[in-house]
Amino acid sequence: MAVETIAQNRKAYYDYHIVETIEAGIALTGSEIKSLRQGKVNLRDAYAKPSDGELWLVGAHIARYDAASYQNHDPHRDRKLLLHREEIAELSSKARIKGFSIVPLRLYLKRGRAKLELGLGRGKKVYDKRQAIAQRQAEREIEGTIKSERAKH
């Protein structure tokens, strides 16, 4: 099964502690899926919002498709996420009760269909972010030292 990643939200891992992930379908128009296949998507400021028993993707930007006619889509419109009713209820209750947010992690094509990986995450504090940066920097330095030692021998 070929999975082609189109867009990733790297900032989500920087801003949130991701506890749980779930795959959701996404309802798109024809011009949106064509633009998506060209990779013209931005998930950086996007989030999922439960509303009336449904889950909506808010703040995602899918650029207009150049070859589309007058029926082109609005790049900033809210898009419906396709999940089972029980999954929506579970996700929205966890987000409401525990103070978590539902953030999109990556958008990909699976068997020709657009899928969105959602993460249930709790926001990181500033000191958590600094600690993560320091840890990554230390790991890079260790790897650099190991490589230089291997090159000597």
C-alpha positions in Angstrom: 0.0 0.0 0.0 1.6 3.2 -1.2 1.4 6.2 1.1 2.5 9.5 -0.3 3.0 12.3 2.3 2.0 15.6 1.0 2.4 18.0 4.0 3.7 17.7 7.5 3.0 19.9 10.5 6.5 19.9 12.1 5.5 22.7 14.4 2.9 20.5 16.1 5.6 18.3 17.6 7.4 21.5 18.8 4.3 23.0 20.3 2.6 19.9 21.7 3.2 16.7 23.6 1.4 14.3 21.2 -0.3 11.5 23.2 -2.4 9.7 20.7 -2.8 9.7 16.9 -5.7 8.8 14.7 -6.3 8.6 10.9 -9.2 10.6 9.4 -10.6 11.1 5.9 -11.1 14.6 4.7 -14.0 15.8 2.5 -12.5 17.9 -0.4 -13.8 19.4 -3.7 -12.3 18.5 -7.1 -10.0 21.6 -7.3 -8.8 21.1 -3.7 -7.7 17.5 -4.3 -5.9 18.6 -7.5 -4.1 21.4 -5.6 -3.3 19.0 -2.8 -1.7 16.6 -5.3 0.6 19.5 -6.4 1.7 19.9 -2.7 0.2 23.3 -2.2 -0.9 22.8 1.4 -0.1 24.4 4.7 -1.1 22.8 8.0 0.9 25.1 10.3 -1.9 27.0 12.0 -4.6 24.3 11.5 -6.5 22.5 14.2 -9.6 20.3 14.4 -12.7 21.5 16.1 -15.7 19.4 17.1 -19.1 21.0 16.3 -22.6 19.4 16.4 -21.3 15.8 16.4 -18.9 16.4 13.5 -15.2 17.2 13.4 -13.9 20.1 11.2 -10.4 21.1 10.1 -10.0 24.8 10.7 -7.2 27.0 9.5 -5.6 24.7 6.9 -4.6 26.5 3.7 -5.0 24.6 0.4 -4.0 27.0 -2.4 -6.4 27.7 -5.3 -5.9 25.4 -8.3 -4.7 27.4 -11.3 -6.5 25.4 -14.0 -9.9 25.4 -12.2 -12.8 27.4 -13.6 -14.9 30.0 -11.8 -15.9 27.2 -9.4 -12.5 27.3 -7.6 -12.5 26.7 -3.9 -11.9 29.1 -1.0 -8.3 28.3 0.3 -9.2 28.9 4.0 -12.6 27.2 4.2 -13.4 24.7 7.0 -13.2 21.1 5.8 -15.2 18.2 7.3 -13.2 15.3 8.7 -14.5 11.9 8.1 -14.5 9.7 11.2 -16.9 7.2 12.8 -19.4 8.8 15.3 -17.8 7.0 18.2 -14.3 8.2 17.3 -15.5 11.8 17.1 -17.2 11.5 20.5 -14.2 10.0 22.1 -11.7 12.6 20.6 -13.9 15.6 21.5 -14.5 14.4 25.0 -10.8 13.9 25.6 -10.0 17.3 24.2 -12.7 18.9 26.3 -12.0 17.2 29.6 -8.2 16.8 29.8 -7.4 20.2 28.2 -5.9 18.6 25.0 -6.0 20.0 21.5 -6.6 18.1 18.3 -3.9 19.0 15.8 -3.2 17.8 12.3 0.2 16.1 12.1 0.4 15.2 8.4 -1.6 15.0 5.2 -1.1 12.1 2.8 -2.6 10.1 0.0 -3.5 6.5 0.7 -4.9 4.5 -2.2 -5.7 7.7 -4.0 -7.7 9.2 -1.1 -6.6 12.1 1.1 -6.1 11.2 4.7 -5.1 13.3 7.7 -3.2 12.1 10.7 -4.6 13.8 13.8 -2.8 14.0 17.1 -4.3 14.5 20.5 -1.8 16.8 22.2 -1.2 18.9 25.3 0.5 22.3 24.8 4.1 22.5 25.8 5.4 25.2 28.1 8.3 27.5 27.1 10.7 25.6 29.3 9.7 22.3 27.7 10.5 23.7 24.3 13.9 25.0 25.5 14.7 21.6 27.0 13.8 19.8 23.7 16.1 22.2 21.7 18.9 21.6 24.2 18.4 17.8 24.0 18.5 17.8 20.2 21.6 19.9 20.2 23.4 17.6 22.6 22.4 14.6 20.5 23.9 16.3 17.4 27.1 17.0 19.2 27.4 13.4 20.4 26.8 12.1 16.8 29.4 14.6 15.5 31.9 13.3 18.0 31.2 9.7 17.2 31.6 10.4 13.4 34.9 12.2 13.9 36.3 9.4 16.1 35.3 6.8 13.5 37.0 8.9 10.8 40.3 8.9 12.8 40.4 5.1 13.0 
